[in-house]
C-alpha cells in the first residue's frame, strides 16, 4: 500500500483515545474502522478521507479545508470529505478533524 506511514501512525495515536480500532485495506490505502464503521482512510500519498456525515462534510468543504470524496469520477460519496496534504497538518488540527469524524461515527 502506498500511503504515508508516518501519517498513519499519527492517526493511530490520536484514535487510541476512543478505544480499539481496526485497520483494513481500502481505496488503495488504509481504512480505520471503529465498531464496524469507517472513521477515516488514507489514500495513496497523503490524502485523508474523513467520514463526517452530510452536515459535517458540507461545513468542511465550505471552510475551504476539504473537498468532496469521489471514489468514482463525478460521483461524490455522501458524508465523506478529503483533506489533501494531511501529512503536513499540525497535530492539533489533525486531531480536531479525526475527533469530529470519530464523534460522527459514534452517533
C-alpha positions, 0 to 999 in steps of 0.5 A: 500500500502506498500511503504515508506511514508516518501519517498513519501512525499519527492517526493511530495515536490520536484514535487510541483515545476512543478505544480499539480500532481496526485497520483494513485495506481500502481505496488503495490505502488504509481504512480505520474502522471503529465498531464496524464503521469507517472513521477515516482512510488514507489514500495513496500519498497523503490524502485523508478521507474523513467520514463526517456525515452530510452536515459535517462534510458540507461545513468542511468543504465550505471552510475551504479545508476539504473537498468532496470524496469521489471514489468514482469520477463525478460521483461524490460519496455522501458524508465523506470529505478529503483533506489533501496534504494531511501529512503536513497538518499540525497535530492539533488540527489533525486531531480536531478533524479525526475527533469530529469524524470519530464523534460522527461515527459514534452517533 
